[in-house]
Structures are given as C-alpha cells and as structure tokens.
Amino acid sequence: DAGNGPPPAAPPHRRACRCFSTHGTAFNFVVGVVLLANAVVIGLEADLGLLGVGSPEWAGLHADMSIIGVGTEAERNVQNGLQEAVEADGEIKDRLQKEVNKQFDQDVNFRGELSLAKGPAHLRSGAYTVCEYFFVVFFTCELLLRMCDYHSRGFCRDRWNQFDSFLVVAGIVDVAMPFVLPAESDSSTALLLLSSLRVLRVLRILRFFRVCAELRAIGGGILTAFSTVLWIGVVTLIGNFVVASLFTSLMGQKAYLWGDQADLIERWFGSLGRSLQTLFSIMTLSGWTEIASVVSQVIPGTIVAVFIAMYIMLSFFTMFSLVTGIVNVSFASALRHDEDRRLSAIEDHRTYFAASLTNVLMACEQGNRGYLSRTEYKNTLEAHPAVLSQMRKLDMETSLDELMHTFDRLASDSGCAGSVKIDSLVDAMVHFNRVAAACDVMDIKYLVAAMRRDMQEQVGLLREEAAARHKEMTAAINAAMTKVTSMSEGVTEARAAAIHAASEVASLREQADLAERQASADRLASTSERALMSQKLDQLALKLASTASLSDKLDALTVQVSAQAEQVASAASLGKKLDALTVQVSAQAEQADALNKHVAGVLAAASRGGAAPLGASSPS
C-alpha cells in the first residue's frame, strides 16, 4: 500500500472482478515519476511565459501619463525617449541578426521570431506540445484504471478521485479548445479561459500527496496544525497592535525629537500600519540593529536593548518554538493516523487473502471432509507458490518449512490422525507472524473477561460448597463440643462422686480402724477378764474346796459367771459385726478404685479429642 488507504468494501463477486490494483507501490511509483516529469515541463512553460492569466491590454502612453499627472511637455519627452529606445532595440536586433546569420550561415529573422504571436494558433503551436498530449492521455488512463479498481460507487466517494477527475477534465478541455476555436480568433474571453486552464496544470503537482504517504502525512499534519497556528498568529497580532499603538504615540508623534533622523522615525513609526510593519521586521530579525541605533539617540540604549531583546525572545523564539511543537504533534498524529490506515488496509487484504486461501485449500482437499492431510497441504503450497509471495506482501515472512512445522503442531493438537481442519489452518496462516491489532486485543480482552466470569462463577460455587461444608463441619464440631461438654460435666460429676466416695471410704476406713482397735481392746480386755475370772474361779474353787459353806456364794458366783459369759458372748457377736463391716469397707474400696480407673480412661479419651461412647457408664 502506497498510502491510498484500503480499497472500498465490495461484495465477494465484485472482488473477483477487479481488473487492476491501483494501491500497489509500483503503480504509484510510475505515477509519481510522470508527475515529476510534468512538474519539470510546467516549470519550463512558466519560464517561457506560457502560463498564467493574460496581462491587461495597454491603454497607451497618454492614458498612463494622465493617470500619474504628467504634463504635455514631460509626456513628449517620455515619448521621444521610448521612441529612441525602440529604434536602438531595432538596431541591436539587426546587428545581432547579421552576426548570427554570419556565424551559423542561416537566415534568421529576429524581428519576426522574437515577437509574440496572438490568437489560438500560437497557443496550438507553442504551449500544447506532444508532452502535454502525453500527460493528458496518461492521467486519463490512470483515472480509468482507478475507476475500474474502485468501481463507480466507491470511486465517487473518494475525494482524491474527485480531484483527479477535475484535473483530467480540465486537461482534456485545455487540449481540445484550441482546435475548436477559429485560428484567427482574438476573443479575450477565450484567451483568458485558455490561460486559466493552463494555470490549472500546476495543481497536478498536488497529486504528489496522493502517491507518497510521507508527503500526505506531512500535509495532513500542517492542515491539522493550521487552525492552532492561526490562533497563535492572532495572539501575536494583538500583542503587536498594542505595542505599535504605544510606539506610534510615544515616538511616531514625537519624531521631531530625533532631529536629522526624524524622517526615519516617521517612516518606521509614523502611523499604526508603519509601526506594525516595523515590529514585524524586528520579529523576523530584519533591520533591528539600525532601528535600535537610531532610537537610542533619544531613548537610553539600555532600555532599547532590553526591550528589543525581550520582544525578539517573546515574539520570535517563543512563538517559533510553540509553532514547532504544535506542528510536531500534528505530524506525529498524522503519522499515527496513516499507520492506522495502513494496518487497516493490511487487515482488509488479509481478509481477502484468507477467503482466497480457503478456496484454494478446499479445491485441493480430496475427501470433502473439510480436513487436509500433510501431503495434500504440502502439494498445495508447492503447486501455488503465489501463496507464499502473497504472505510476504502482507508482512508475514515465512517459508515452506515453517508452514509445515505449523501444520504438524496443529495436527498434534487436533487429534485427527495427521489431518487439520481447513478453517484452523487458514486462521493460523493468516495470523502467522502477525502484530496484534486492536480488534484482536479486544477479542482477547472479551475472551479473558468471559473466562474471568466463568472462573468467578466456579469460585462462587466452590465458595457456596465450602460454606455448606463449613456449616456441616461447624455443626459437627458443635455437636462434638456439646458431647465433650456433657462428658466433661459427667467426668466432673464422676470426679466429685469419686472424691465423695473416697472421703466416705476414708471415713469408713477410719471407723473400721477405730472399730478394729476397739475390738482388739475389747478382746484384750475380755481375755484379761477371762484370765482374771479364771484366777478368781480357781481361787473360789480353792475356797469352795476349803469351805462348804460357801455353796451359796458359789451359786451366786455361778450366776455372776453366767452373766459374764453372756457379756463375753455379746463381745464375740460384736467381733463378727466388726468383721462384716471390714468386708463391706473393702468392697467399697474396690468399687472406688474401679470408678477412679474409669474416670481416668474417660479423661484420656476426652483429651485425645474423641467422643467416648455415650452408652458406656461408670460402674457406679
């Protein structure tokens, strides 16, 4: 693309009918060369005076003298001087004619050859040469080719095509009019029209901006910055107007202060217009040294130098830098716009190339399945070398090996036994080695957004599931904690019961010990009493044996012995009761030990975090 922009969108059946492409670099290069040759010819015609609107007819010397107020005597002197000049010119031409005829041995009539002929006959023989015919025919053929490329509807919408059509029509009229007008016609209207048509040839040079993208970018930048530069000029004009008003009042109206230099001050600052012109010359760094030296004769030189320096810095350097920056920004913007147009044209060409490539691959596919094998793909590329050349034109530098490697990679991902879908293959070839465009970035953006939405939905589901599981686990933990709490309460109660049982066992043990000690004391007492009683009985028997009179006392003693025997028997029953109480205390101690062991197991299970079976209970 040479910068003309993408071709207009056309239906597929019209795209196939394009007879010629006018957007290539070669075509626009040829057009540029012809335009350059035409510019050279136009420059020669301008040097020869064959361009431009005809000058007004001279009304005569008397009319000129009367306009400027010259008297009759002065007019006669001027007329005599002109007559002498014409005669001298004739003599010079005669001598020059003789010298030329003598040197070159030719008969040349300088008076006839150097006089400008009048009428269309001169125009036909002078300005309209074979070169002009060639240019008109060439530009007409170019216009027809562009019309064939754009088609009628797209051709009329393009402003460059409208401009080219206007120039071609003007050139055709320019060539044809001298043959239509009579040979001796001196119509001023016809001559003015022909001269105006010649001037229109200069506009062909503007077509360089169409065939050269760089020139078009620069021109677009200048046009874009023109409005801003115009406003900067307005600001400068306002500042100069204020300063010019001050200088006219302070210096122009007091020019007499400069004595001999009053004429210069009057010429520079005598009126507002002259002051503006002087300030403009200072702003362009022209003649400011002379102005400063003259003004310094009355005004102190330091003040003049400071003012001129500040004025030049503000009006020239600052404004120049500002305008340069604005133009640079406009150039950068125009280059970006042109680059965007170029990329858009490449994208359109990629679309056309993708459609054509799909048709080629579909034609070479044998199974009518929409898939292409590796052999078929390689044979297609070898049979159509234009595919690789077209890819290189679209900034896709590749080779047959790289394309085959791409095919193998797609085949490995497709899972179709060495075959690749034609649409996927075309998409990979069109996007091969490609810079991401804005539309592709937007597609990726929307794809990422869609993936993000899916991930957010999945994360939401996972969060809901995690929340449900968290609730279940929380409920389970709460239930376990409730069980642990109840078990802890049971353990606490069991521990309190164990402590109470232990205290009771201790008290029972104390009572048993006391009973046992009492029983021992009672046994000792009864044994001692029995021993005493035996001794007494022995003594009594001795006494009875010694005395019979003591039978009554023996009976009484026997009764007393019987009573004491009953007491001994009651003491023996008390010992049995103490033994039974000791057995009962031992059983309660064993139960307390078992209860302590069960409580210790429950506490160990609770400390391990496991819930003990609720059905198990303590032996108590």
GISUL-V972550 format. One record per residue. N is the residue number from 0. RES is the residue in three letters. PSI is psi in radians with two decimals (NA if undefined). Layout:
BEGIN
[[N | RES | PSI] [N | RES | PSI]]
END
This chain:
BEGIN
[[0 | ASP | 2.26] [1 | ALA | 0.25] [2 | GLY | 0.12] [3 | ASN | -0.08] [4 | GLY | 2.94] [5 | PRO | 2.65] [6 | PRO | 2.72] [7 | PRO | 2.57] [8 | ALA | 2.27] [9 | ALA | 2.67] [10 | PRO | 2.76] [11 | PRO | -0.64] [12 | HIS | -0.43] [13 | ARG | -0.55] [14 | ARG | -0.62] [15 | ALA | -0.31] [16 | CYS | 0.12] [17 | ARG | 2.09] [18 | CYS | -0.38] [19 | PHE | 2.55] [20 | SER | 2.09] [21 | THR | 0.25] [22 | HIS | 0.09] [23 | GLY | 2.83] [24 | THR | -0.66] [25 | ALA | -0.80] [26 | PHE | -0.83] [27 | ASN | -0.49] [28 | PHE | -0.74] [29 | VAL | -0.77] [30 | VAL | -0.70] [31 | GLY | -0.68] [32 | VAL | -0.76] [33 | VAL | -0.68] [34 | LEU | -0.67] [35 | LEU | -0.74] [36 | ALA | -0.70] [37 | ASN | -0.64] [38 | ALA | -0.67] [39 | VAL | -0.77] [40 | VAL | -0.70] [41 | ILE | -0.68] [42 | GLY | -0.70] [43 | LEU | -0.72] [44 | GLU | -0.63] [45 | ALA | -0.67] [46 | ASP | -0.59] [47 | LEU | -0.03] [48 | GLY | 0.41] [49 | LEU | 0.01] [50 | LEU | 2.83] [51 | GLY | 2.80] [52 | VAL | 2.44] [53 | GLY | 2.49] [54 | SER | 2.68] [55 | PRO | 2.61] [56 | GLU | 2.42] [57 | TRP | 2.26] [58 | ALA | -0.07] [59 | GLY | 2.81] [60 | LEU | -0.62] [61 | HIS | -0.72] [62 | ALA | -0.71] [63 | ASP | -0.75] [64 | MET | -0.65] [65 | SER | -0.55] [66 | ILE | -0.73] [67 | ILE | 0.02] [68 | GLY | 0.56] [69 | VAL | 2.45] [70 | GLY | 3.11] [71 | THR | -0.74] [72 | GLU | -0.78] [73 | ALA | -0.65] [74 | GLU | -0.69] [75 | ARG | -0.68] [76 | ASN | -0.74] [77 | VAL | -0.70] [78 | GLN | -0.71] [79 | ASN | -0.69] [80 | GLY | -0.71] [81 | LEU | -0.66] [82 | GLN | -0.71] [83 | GLU | -0.67] [84 | ALA | -0.69] [85 | VAL | -0.72] [86 | GLU | -0.71] [87 | ALA | -0.66] [88 | ASP | -0.68] [89 | GLY | -0.72] [90 | GLU | -0.72] [91 | ILE | -0.75] [92 | LYS | -0.64] [93 | ASP | -0.80] [94 | ARG | -0.71] [95 | LEU | -0.63] [96 | GLN | -0.69] [97 | LYS | -0.76] [98 | GLU | -0.73] [99 | VAL | -0.79] [100 | ASN | -0.57] [101 | LYS | -0.72] [102 | GLN | -0.74] [103 | PHE | -0.05] [104 | ASP | 0.81] [105 | GLN | 2.77] [106 | ASP | 1.71] [107 | VAL | 2.25] [108 | ASN | 1.72] [109 | PHE | -0.58] [110 | ARG | -0.60] [111 | GLY | -0.67] [112 | GLU | -0.59] [113 | LEU | -0.03] [114 | SER | 2.44] [115 | LEU | 2.06] [116 | ALA | 2.86] [117 | LYS | 2.72] [118 | GLY | 2.98] [119 | PRO | -0.41] [120 | ALA | -0.70] [121 | HIS | -0.71] [122 | LEU | -0.70] [123 | ARG | -0.61] [124 | SER | -0.33] [125 | GLY | -1.17] [126 | ALA | -0.65] [127 | TYR | 1.61] [128 | THR | -3.11] [129 | VAL | -0.55] [130 | CYS | -0.74] [131 | GLU | -0.69] [132 | TYR | -0.75] [133 | PHE | -0.77] [134 | PHE | -0.74] [135 | VAL | -0.76] [136 | VAL | -0.72] [137 | PHE | -0.84] [138 | PHE | -0.52] [139 | THR | -0.76] [140 | CYS | -0.68] [141 | GLU | -0.74] [142 | LEU | -0.69] [143 | LEU | -0.69] [144 | LEU | -0.71] [145 | ARG | -0.63] [146 | MET | -0.68] [147 | CYS | -0.59] [148 | ASP | -0.74] [149 | TYR | -0.42] [150 | HIS | 2.88] [151 | SER | -0.80] [152 | ARG | -0.81] [153 | GLY | -0.52] [154 | PHE | -0.73] [155 | CYS | -0.38] [156 | ARG | -0.32] [157 | ASP | 2.23] [158 | ARG | -0.60] [159 | TRP | -0.69] [160 | ASN | -0.65] [161 | GLN | -0.73] [162 | PHE | -0.75] [163 | ASP | -0.71] [164 | SER | -0.73] [165 | PHE | -0.78] [166 | LEU | -0.67] [167 | VAL | -0.75] [168 | VAL | -0.74] [169 | ALA | -0.70] [170 | GLY | -0.71] [171 | ILE | -0.75] [172 | VAL | -0.68] [173 | ASP | -0.68] [174 | VAL | -0.62] [175 | ALA | -0.50] [176 | MET | -0.74] [177 | PRO | -0.47] [178 | PHE | -0.31] [179 | VAL | -0.68] [180 | LEU | 2.67] [181 | PRO | 2.64] [182 | ALA | -0.57] [183 | GLU | 0.35] [184 | SER | 2.27] [185 | ASP | 0.51] [186 | SER | 2.17] [187 | SER | -0.56] [188 | THR | -0.75] [189 | ALA | -0.74] [190 | LEU | -0.69] [191 | LEU | -0.70] [192 | LEU | -0.74] [193 | LEU | -0.69] [194 | SER | -0.65] [195 | SER | -0.67] [196 | LEU | -0.59] [197 | ARG | -0.68] [198 | VAL | -0.57] [199 | LEU | -0.30] [200 | ARG | -0.53] [201 | VAL | -0.52] [202 | LEU | -0.30] [203 | ARG | -0.48] [204 | ILE | -0.48] [205 | LEU | -0.30] [206 | ARG | -0.15] [207 | PHE | -0.55] [208 | PHE | -0.34] [209 | ARG | -0.73] [210 | VAL | -0.20] [211 | CYS | 2.01] [212 | ALA | -0.64] [213 | GLU | -0.77] [214 | LEU | -0.68] [215 | ARG | -0.65] [216 | ALA | -0.73] [217 | ILE | -0.77] [218 | GLY | -0.73] [219 | GLY | -0.66] [220 | GLY | -0.69] [221 | ILE | -0.75] [222 | LEU | -0.66] [223 | THR | -0.68] [224 | ALA | -0.10] [225 | PHE | -0.76] [226 | SER | -0.73] [227 | THR | -0.74] [228 | VAL | -0.62] [229 | LEU | -0.72] [230 | TRP | -0.59] [231 | ILE | -0.70] [232 | GLY | -0.66] [233 | VAL | -0.74] [234 | VAL | -0.76] [235 | THR | -0.71] [236 | LEU | -0.69] [237 | ILE | -0.79] [238 | GLY | -0.75] [239 | ASN | -0.59] [240 | PHE | -0.75] [241 | VAL | -0.84] [242 | VAL | -0.69] [243 | ALA | -0.66] [244 | SER | -0.74] [245 | LEU | -0.78] [246 | PHE | -0.65] [247 | THR | -0.67] [248 | SER | -0.70] [249 | LEU | -0.55] [250 | MET | -0.79] [251 | GLY | -0.67] [252 | GLN | -0.15] [253 | LYS | 0.72] [254 | ALA | -0.37] [255 | TYR | -0.34] [256 | LEU | -0.34] [257 | TRP | 0.03] [258 | GLY | -2.00] [259 | ASP | -0.44] [260 | GLN | 0.21] [261 | ALA | -0.57] [262 | ASP | -0.70] [263 | LEU | -0.78] [264 | ILE | -0.70] [265 | GLU | -0.67] [266 | ARG | -0.57] [267 | TRP | -0.74] [268 | PHE | 0.41] [269 | GLY | -0.48] [270 | SER | 3.02] [271 | LEU | -0.69] [272 | GLY | -0.73] [273 | ARG | -0.67] [274 | SER | -0.72] [275 | LEU | -0.71] [276 | GLN | -0.69] [277 | THR | -0.76] [278 | LEU | -0.65] [279 | PHE | -0.68] [280 | SER | -0.67] [281 | ILE | -0.68] [282 | MET | -0.54] [283 | THR | 0.21] [284 | LEU | 0.66] [285 | SER | 2.02] [286 | GLY | 0.27] [287 | TRP | -0.41] [288 | THR | -0.74] [289 | GLU | -0.73] [290 | ILE | -0.74] [291 | ALA | -0.71] [292 | SER | -0.66] [293 | VAL | -0.78] [294 | VAL | -0.54] [295 | SER | -0.20] [296 | GLN | -0.44] [297 | VAL | -0.82] [298 | ILE | 2.45] [299 | PRO | 2.42] [300 | GLY | -0.55] [301 | THR | -0.77] [302 | ILE | -0.74] [303 | VAL | -0.78] [304 | ALA | -0.75] [305 | VAL | -0.76] [306 | PHE | -0.80] [307 | ILE | -0.70] [308 | ALA | -0.80] [309 | MET | -0.71] [310 | TYR | -0.75] [311 | ILE | -0.72] [312 | MET | -0.70] [313 | LEU | -0.77] [314 | SER | -0.48] [315 | PHE | -1.11] [316 | PHE | -0.78] [317 | THR | -0.86] [318 | MET | -0.67] [319 | PHE | -0.75] [320 | SER | -0.70] [321 | LEU | -0.79] [322 | VAL | -0.70] [323 | THR | -0.76] [324 | GLY | -0.74] [325 | ILE | -0.75] [326 | VAL | -0.69] [327 | ASN | -0.75] [328 | VAL | -0.72] [329 | SER | -0.70] [330 | PHE | -0.78] [331 | ALA | -0.73] [332 | SER | -0.72] [333 | ALA | -0.68] [334 | LEU | -0.70] [335 | ARG | -0.72] [336 | HIS | -0.73] [337 | ASP | -0.66] [338 | GLU | -0.67] [339 | ASP | -0.71] [340 | ARG | -0.69] [341 | ARG | -0.77] [342 | LEU | -0.63] [343 | SER | -0.70] [344 | ALA | -0.71] [345 | ILE | -0.68] [346 | GLU | -0.71] [347 | ASP | -0.73] [348 | HIS | -0.60] [349 | ARG | -0.68] [350 | THR | -0.80] [351 | TYR | -0.74] [352 | PHE | -0.68] [353 | ALA | -0.75] [354 | ALA | -0.77] [355 | SER | -0.70] [356 | LEU | -0.66] [357 | THR | -0.74] [358 | ASN | -0.70] [359 | VAL | -0.80] [360 | LEU | -0.64] [361 | MET | -0.61] [362 | ALA | -0.52] [363 | CYS | -0.15] [364 | GLU | 2.31] [365 | GLN | -0.52] [366 | GLY | -0.12] [367 | ASN | 0.60] [368 | ARG | -0.07] [369 | GLY | 0.12] [370 | TYR | 2.71] [371 | LEU | 2.30] [372 | SER | 2.97] [373 | ARG | -0.70] [374 | THR | -0.76] [375 | GLU | -0.70] [376 | TYR | -0.75] [377 | LYS | -0.73] [378 | ASN | -0.64] [379 | THR | -0.78] [380 | LEU | -0.66] [381 | GLU | -0.56] [382 | ALA | -0.33] [383 | HIS | 1.37] [384 | PRO | -0.28] [385 | ALA | -0.36] [386 | VAL | -0.83] [387 | LEU | -0.72] [388 | SER | -0.68] [389 | GLN | -0.62] [390 | MET | -0.66] [391 | ARG | -0.61] [392 | LYS | -0.49] [393 | LEU | 0.45] [394 | ASP | 0.56] [395 | MET | 1.47] [396 | GLU | 2.02] [397 | THR | 3.10] [398 | SER | 3.05] [399 | LEU | -0.69] [400 | ASP | -0.73] [401 | GLU | -0.67] [402 | LEU | -0.69] [403 | MET | -0.63] [404 | HIS | -0.70] [405 | THR | -0.70] [406 | PHE | -0.77] [407 | ASP | -0.67] [408 | ARG | -0.72] [409 | LEU | -0.66] [410 | ALA | -0.65] [411 | SER | -0.49] [412 | ASP | -0.42] [413 | SER | -0.55] [414 | GLY | 0.57] [415 | CYS | 0.60] [416 | ALA | 0.97] [417 | GLY | 0.19] [418 | SER | 2.63] [419 | VAL | 2.45] [420 | LYS | 2.42] [421 | ILE | -0.70] [422 | ASP | -0.74] [423 | SER | -0.67] [424 | LEU | -0.74] [425 | VAL | -0.72] [426 | ASP | -0.72] [427 | ALA | -0.67] [428 | MET | -0.67] [429 | VAL | -0.62] [430 | HIS | 0.29] [431 | PHE | 2.20] [432 | ASN | 0.74] [433 | ARG | 2.49] [434 | VAL | 2.35] [435 | ALA | 2.24] [436 | ALA | 3.00] [437 | ALA | -0.68] [438 | CYS | -0.68] [439 | ASP | -0.71] [440 | VAL | -0.69] [441 | MET | -0.69] [442 | ASP | -0.80] [443 | ILE | -0.65] [444 | LYS | -0.83] [445 | TYR | -0.64] [446 | LEU | -0.77] [447 | VAL | -0.67] [448 | ALA | -0.72] [449 | ALA | -0.77] [450 | MET | -0.66] [451 | ARG | -0.72] [452 | ARG | -0.75] [453 | ASP | -0.77] [454 | MET | -0.67] [455 | GLN | -0.70] [456 | GLU | -0.80] [457 | GLN | -0.71] [458 | VAL | -0.66] [459 | GLY | -0.77] [460 | LEU | -0.76] [461 | LEU | -0.67] [462 | ARG | -0.75] [463 | GLU | -0.78] [464 | GLU | -0.72] [465 | ALA | -0.67] [466 | ALA | -0.73] [467 | ALA | -0.80] [468 | ARG | -0.64] [469 | HIS | -0.71] [470 | LYS | -0.78] [471 | GLU | -0.82] [472 | MET | -0.66] [473 | THR | -0.73] [474 | ALA | -0.77] [475 | ALA | -0.74] [476 | ILE | -0.72] [477 | ASN | -0.74] [478 | ALA | -0.77] [479 | ALA | -0.71] [480 | MET | -0.63] [481 | THR | -0.80] [482 | LYS | -0.76] [483 | VAL | -0.70] [484 | THR | -0.79] [485 | SER | -0.72] [486 | MET | -0.66] [487 | SER | -0.70] [488 | GLU | -0.76] [489 | GLY | -0.73] [490 | VAL | -0.72] [491 | THR | -0.76] [492 | GLU | -0.77] [493 | ALA | -0.70] [494 | ARG | -0.71] [495 | ALA | -0.73] [496 | ALA | -0.70] [497 | ALA | -0.75] [498 | ILE | -0.76] [499 | HIS | -0.76] [500 | ALA | -0.69] [501 | ALA | -0.70] [502 | SER | -0.70] [503 | GLU | -0.75] [504 | VAL | -0.71] [505 | ALA | -0.74] [506 | SER | -0.69] [507 | LEU | -0.70] [508 | ARG | -0.70] [509 | GLU | -0.78] [510 | GLN | -0.73] [511 | ALA | -0.73] [512 | ASP | -0.74] [513 | LEU | -0.75] [514 | ALA | -0.69] [515 | GLU | -0.74] [516 | ARG | -0.69] [517 | GLN | -0.71] [518 | ALA | -0.68] [519 | SER | -0.78] [520 | ALA | -0.72] [521 | ASP | -0.74] [522 | ARG | -0.78] [523 | LEU | -0.73] [524 | ALA | -0.75] [525 | SER | -0.65] [526 | THR | -0.76] [527 | SER | -0.66] [528 | GLU | -0.73] [529 | ARG | -0.70] [530 | ALA | -0.73] [531 | LEU | -0.73] [532 | MET | -0.71] [533 | SER | -0.75] [534 | GLN | -0.75] [535 | LYS | -0.71] [536 | LEU | -0.68] [537 | ASP | -0.75] [538 | GLN | -0.69] [539 | LEU | -0.72] [540 | ALA | -0.67] [541 | LEU | -0.75] [542 | LYS | -0.70] [543 | LEU | -0.70] [544 | ALA | -0.58] [545 | SER | -0.55] [546 | THR | 2.32] [547 | ALA | -0.28] [548 | SER | -0.06] [549 | LEU | 0.30] [550 | SER | -0.68] [551 | ASP | -0.71] [552 | LYS | -0.58] [553 | LEU | -0.72] [554 | ASP | -0.77] [555 | ALA | -0.66] [556 | LEU | -0.62] [557 | THR | -0.74] [558 | VAL | -0.70] [559 | GLN | -0.64] [560 | VAL | -0.70] [561 | SER | -0.74] [562 | ALA | -0.71] [563 | GLN | -0.60] [564 | ALA | -0.69] [565 | GLU | -0.68] [566 | GLN | -0.68] [567 | VAL | -0.71] [568 | ALA | -0.72] [569 | SER | -0.58] [570 | ALA | -0.64] [571 | ALA | -0.72] [572 | SER | -0.61] [573 | LEU | -0.61] [574 | GLY | -0.68] [575 | LYS | -0.73] [576 | LYS | -0.69] [577 | LEU | -0.65] [578 | ASP | -0.76] [579 | ALA | -0.71] [580 | LEU | -0.63] [581 | THR | -0.73] [582 | VAL | -0.77] [583 | GLN | -0.72] [584 | VAL | -0.67] [585 | SER | -0.73] [586 | ALA | -0.76] [587 | GLN | -0.62] [588 | ALA | -0.72] [589 | GLU | -0.76] [590 | GLN | -0.70] [591 | ALA | -0.71] [592 | ASP | -0.74] [593 | ALA | -0.74] [594 | LEU | -0.70] [595 | ASN | -0.73] [596 | LYS | -0.75] [597 | HIS | -0.75] [598 | VAL | -0.70] [599 | ALA | -0.70] [600 | GLY | -0.73] [601 | VAL | -0.73] [602 | LEU | -0.67] [603 | ALA | -0.74] [604 | ALA | -0.71] [605 | ALA | -0.65] [606 | SER | -0.53] [607 | ARG | -0.09] [608 | GLY | -0.01] [609 | GLY | 2.58] [610 | ALA | 2.14] [611 | ALA | 2.60] [612 | PRO | 2.31] [613 | LEU | -0.37] [614 | GLY | -0.43] [615 | ALA | 2.40] [616 | SER | 2.87] [617 | SER | 2.70] [618 | PRO | -0.53] [619 | SER | NA]]
END
